[in-house]
């Protein structure tokens, strides 16, 4: 977010804010939400009051004042600034739908302006900041990934792109964690084929996350339980090639060698194809 939007107009804004506070609040009986109550005040005065409300932690009231500027002075320079501030104020209040709506309006109306990158970033955060539990529906995670990708691709040289890359990786890891959670659930209940399907997703689609080593170990467990030793040995071989220092490799090594099996690629299956790619350095 640009410095002028965050700080207002420096000393001038501070003076306006003092006047606006006195005029708009009066003796405490002024109702700013009454129809027509703000029509006699300038965009600068209303904007300053919005900044004051934001500084006082009243994000909802701040969003109201910024929204009134958009309504009363739609073609003023303050309308553009107020719109991005409204998106920010709503986000501070965790009112994500309204924050997203305001951010999207800014992108639609001012796509070439400096704060368009911040608007897109706020839009992405409106999804990302709701990702809090692995067990919840992951639709928000997918939406966050899509919105973060837009920031990264359209505004690559901004601070928001750098932050979005970090958040993208975390959200991506979150999706892998969800697949692992479901896979473990199936594995514990003896639904080995269903478990394999989940762990395979992690190995094939989320190989850059922190869950790949465990997914390979769980595949060893599941395939051994199914009697598919070629697949189990190959999963162990991939573990040994990429994750030999992990506990998952040690556990798989103990499982396989305990049954007289080596950690080596065997047969012609999806894991052996991955193993060949690993050896050629084309995977992970």
Rosetta blueprint (number, residue, H / E / L):
1 X L
2 X L
3 X H
4 X H
5 X H
6 X H
7 X H
8 X L
9 X L
10 X L
11 X H
12 X H
13 X H
14 X H
15 X H
16 X H
17 X H
18 X H
19 X H
20 X H
21 X H
22 X H
23 X H
24 X H
25 X H
26 X L
27 X L
28 X L
29 X L
30 X L
31 X L
32 X L
33 X L
34 X L
35 X L
36 X L
37 X L
38 X L
39 X L
40 X L
41 X L
42 X L
43 X H
44 X H
45 X H
46 X H
47 X H
48 X H
49 X H
50 X H
51 X H
52 X H
53 X H
54 X H
55 X H
56 X L
57 X L
58 X L
59 X H
60 X H
61 X H
62 X H
63 X H
64 X H
65 X H
66 X H
67 X H
68 X H
69 X H
70 X H
71 X H
72 X H
73 X L
74 X L
75 X L
76 X L
77 X H
78 X H
79 X H
80 X H
81 X H
82 X H
83 X H
84 X H
85 X H
86 X H
87 X H
88 X H
89 X H
90 X H
91 X H
92 X H
93 X L
94 X L
95 X L
96 X H
97 X H
98 X H
99 X H
100 X H
101 X H
102 X H
103 X H
104 X H
105 X H
106 X H
107 X H
108 X H
109 X H
110 X L
111 X L
112 X L
113 X L
114 X L
115 X L
116 X H
117 X H
118 X H
119 X H
120 X H
121 X H
122 X H
123 X H
124 X H
125 X H
126 X H
127 X H
128 X H
129 X L
130 X L
131 X L
132 X L
133 X L
134 X L
135 X L
136 X L
137 X L
138 X L
139 X H
140 X H
141 X H
142 X H
143 X H
144 X H
145 X H
146 X H
147 X H
148 X H
149 X H
150 X H
151 X H
152 X H
153 X H
154 X H
155 X L
156 X L
157 X L
158 X L
159 X H
160 X H
161 X H
162 X H
163 X H
164 X H
165 X H
166 X H
167 X H
168 X H
169 X H
170 X H
171 X H
172 X H
173 X H
174 X H
175 X H
176 X H
177 X H
178 X H
179 X H
180 X H
181 X H
182 X H
183 X H
184 X H
185 X H
186 X H
187 X H
188 X H
189 X L
190 X L
191 X L
192 X H
193 X H
194 X H
195 X H
196 X H
197 X H
198 X H
199 X H
200 X H
201 X H
202 X H
203 X H
204 X H
205 X H
206 X L
207 X L
208 X L
209 X L
210 X L
211 X L
212 X H
213 X H
214 X H
215 X H
216 X H
217 X H
218 X H
219 X H
220 X H
221 X H
222 X H
223 X H
224 X H
225 X H
226 X H
227 X L
228 X L
229 X H
230 X H
231 X H
232 X H
233 X H
234 X H
235 X H
236 X H
237 X H
238 X H
239 X H
240 X H
241 X H
242 X H
243 X L
244 X L
245 X L
246 X L
247 X H
248 X H
249 X H
250 X H
251 X H
252 X H
253 X H
254 X H
255 X H
256 X H
257 X H
258 X H
259 X L
260 X L
261 X L
262 X L
263 X L
264 X L
265 X L
266 X L
267 X L
268 X L
269 X L
270 X H
271 X H
272 X H
273 X H
274 X H
275 X H
276 X H
277 X H
278 X H
279 X H
280 X L
281 X L
282 X L
283 X L
284 X L
